[in-house]
Every structure is written in C-alpha cells, then in structure tokens.
Amino acid sequence: MSVEVLDVPAASARVRAIAEGVGGFVEQLSSYGDDEFKQSSMTVRVPQDEFFSVFEQIKALGNVQN
C-alpha cells in the first residue's frame, strides 16, 4: 500500500515498531529524496494472524494513496 504522511522518518519508525510489536520485522527499507519530498519503500513481514491488525494500524498513519 502507499500512504502519504507528513514525517517520513517518523512514519517509517512507527511501521517498524508496529511490525516488531506483533513479532514481525522490516525485511527491506529504502529511503530517498530531499527535505521537500522524501519517500520510503518498506517490505514488512508479520505473522499471518496479525496481518489485518497491522494493515489497519499502518493505514491510520496517513492518507492511503493506493
């Protein structure tokens, strides 16, 4: 999913905390851009039974783009 947030580093840290909080982890993280326009791409692995909970928590971080 793509989520637009105001603070990319803070949102990335929050996604990591969400994943780790359910026994998952961040498999891949890449960040790029400058102060005006930052982007991060993350691959997060979580236990299957926690997927929808994690999905909803990440959606709540900003505006879902797709």
TORDOFI-682035 format. One record per residue: x negated, z negated, y of N, C-alpha, C in turn; residue in one letter. Coordinates in steps of 0.1 Angstrom, whole numbers, padded with zeros to 4 digits, always signed. Each point is the difference from the previous one (the first is absolute). Example, Ala and Ser with C-alpha at 12.3 -4.5 7.8 and 13.67 -1.06 7.14 Angstrom:
// TORDOFI-682035
-0132-0078-0057+0009+0000+0012-0009+0000+0012A+0004+0007+0011-0009+0000+0011+0008-0008+0011S
This chain:
// TORDOFI-682035
-0008+0000-0012+0008+0000+0012-0009+0000+0012M+0005+0005+0011-0007-0001+0013+0008-0009+0009S-0008-0010+0006+0006-0010+0009-0007+0001+0013V+0007+0001+0011-0007+0000+0014+0000-0015+0004E-0011-0005+0004-0002-0013+0005-0007-0001+0013V+0001-0011+0007-0007-0001+0013-0015-0003-0002L-0003-0008-0010-0014-0005-0002-0004+0004-0015D-0007+0011-0001-0004+0005-0013-0009-0010-0008V-0010-0006+0006-0009-0010-0008+0009-0012-0005P+0008-0005+0009+0008-0012-0004+0010+0004-0011A+0006+0012+0001+0009+0004-0011-0007+0003-0013A-0012+0005+0001-0008+0002-0013-0003-0013-0006S-0004-0010+0008-0003-0013-0005+0013-0006-0006A+0011+0002+0006+0013-0006-0005+0004+0007-0013R-0002+0013-0002+0003+0007-0012-0009-0006-0011V-0013-0002+0003-0009-0006-0010+0005-0013-0004R+0004-0009+0009+0005-0013-0003+0013+0000-0008A+0008+0010+0003+0013+0001-0008-0004+0004-0014I-0008+0010-0002-0004+0004-0014-0007-0011-0008A-0009-0007+0007-0008-0010-0007+0009-0012-0003E+0010-0002+0008+0009-0012-0001+0009+0001-0013G+0001+0013-0005+0008+0001-0012-0009+0004-0012V-0013-0002+0001-0009+0003-0011-0005+0015+0000G+0002+0007+0011-0005+0014+0001-0013+0001+0008G-0003+0012+0004-0012+0002+0007+0000+0013+0008F-0008+0002+0009-0002+0013+0007-0010+0008-0008V+0004+0011-0005-0009+0009-0008-0009+0008+0009E+0006+0005+0011-0007+0009+0009+0005-0002+0015Q-0009+0000+0009+0003-0001+0014-0009+0008+0008L+0005+0009+0009-0008+0007+0009+0007+0000+0014S-0008-0002+0010+0005-0001+0014-0008+0010+0008S+0007+0006+0010-0006+0009+0009+0008+0001+0013Y-0006+0006+0010+0006+0001+0013-0008-0008+0010G+0006+0000+0012-0006-0007+0011+0010-0011+0005D-0004-0006+0012+0009-0011+0005+0014+0005+0003D+0002+0012+0004+0013+0005+0003+0009+0004-0012E-0007+0005-0010+0007+0005-0012-0007-0004-0013F+0003-0010-0006-0006-0004-0013+0009+0002-0011K-0006+0003-0012+0008+0002-0012-0008-0006-0011Q+0008-0005-0010-0006-0005-0012+0008+0005-0012S-0007+0003-0011+0007+0004-0012-0004-0010-0011S+0010-0005-0007-0003-0010-0010+0007+0003-0013M-0007-0003-0011+0006+0000-0013+0001-0014-0005T+0012-0005-0002+0002-0014-0004+0005+0000-0014V-0005-0009-0008+0004-0002-0014+0006-0014-0001R+0013+0000-0005+0007-0013-0002+0007+0000-0013V+0002-0012-0006+0008+0000-0012+0013+0006+0001P+0004+0007-0011+0013+0008+0001+0012-0008+0004Q+0001-0012-0005+0012-0009+0003+0000-0004+0015D-0011+0002+0007-0001-0004+0015+0001+0012+0009E+0001+0012-0006+0000+0012+0008+0010+0000+0012F+0013-0003-0003+0010+0002+0010-0001-0011+0011F-0005-0012-0004-0002-0011+0009-0011+0004+0010S-0011+0005-0005-0012+0005+0008+0005+0012+0009V+0007+0009-0006+0005+0012+0007+0008-0005+0013F+0009-0009-0002+0008-0005+0011-0008-0007+0011E-0010-0008-0005-0009-0007+0010-0008+0009+0008Q-0005+0011-0006-0008+0010+0007+0009+0007+0010I+0012+0004-0005+0009+0007+0009+0003-0008+0013K+0000-0013-0001+0003-0009+0011-0011-0001+0010A-0011+0006-0003-0012-0001+0010+0001+0009+0012L+0009+0010-0001+0001+0009+0011+0011+0010-0002G-0001+0012+0005+0010+0011-0001-0004+0009-0011N+0008+0001-0010-0003+0009-0011+0002+0014+0004V-0011+0008-0002+0000+0014+0004+0005+0009-0012Q-0004-0003-0012+0004+0007-0012-0004-0008-0012N
